[in-house]
Amino acid sequence: MDIKLDQPVDIYFVPDTQQKMGVKNPLSCVAYDIISLFPQFVVFAGDHWDMPSLCLYDLGKHSFEEEDYEQDIIAGNESLRIFWSIIQLGFNRNPDWKPTFVFCWGNHEDRINRARETTPRRFLKIFDIVRPDLKNFDHVIPFLEIIRINGVMFTHYLANKHKSTAISNSRLAIGRKHESFCVGHQQGFDYHEDVARGKRIQGIIAGSCYFHNDDYRGPQNTVQFRGTVFLRNVFNGEFDFETRSLSSLEKKYG
């Protein structure tokens, strides 16, 4: 999908939120931040539903037996319900604000698709009855597909050629894709830019917008960036940007 406008736009980017039962919801303070800025676009990187119940890496562990598919879906839906209720305050405050909301399907959500392929047919109805609530998004981008907004690519992550693994850093991604992008998936914040044919090519990888720690990250939990990215004046593949940490947003909005 390619969206081209004849003027610069502001885009609020929400990295992976990885919601599951028992974790704190970051989307309340994120929503208040969005309605303070009134961007034309809001893009979610995906991996909003963490889906530990479908994580094959944990298969065989005792902890895996305690996971529950329905609870995974409910957790993600509930945090989005709170998000949309706050966004509605922005609509009430500014009736002329008509943003476009985009959700990029992540690899954690894609666990649902993979599970459908291997689950016995008699159990498939559960995936239709209990599912991610995406009805308020204007565009839902399938896993690894790309939406371009004024020359900037958005997707969950940029894949290596001939395989689906993620390109590991923004410098490599710029060298291989040769166009500007903003993606999630990888925790922390990684920015790189280059110049080609008289214009800047800019790349952002930001994949953590949640409060909880991941056990497998160890000490990196305390140093990785957690928050959102606000892209200003996006036009012809170039933009200004600022990071907005969750800790700052929580202090500001509670």
Secondary structure, DSSP 8 states (H G I E B T S, - for coil): -EE--SS-EEEEEE----B-TTS---HHHHHHHHHHH--SEEEE-S--B--GGG-GGGTTSGGGGG--HHHHHHHHHHHHHHHHHHHHHHHHH-TT---EEEEE--TTTHHHHHHHHHS-GGGTHHHHHS----TT-SEEE-TT--EEETTEEEES--B-TTS-SB--SHHHHHHHH-S-EEE-SSSSEEEEEEEETTEEEEEEEE----SS--GGGGGGGGTS--EEEEEEEEETTEEEEEEEEHHHHHHHH-
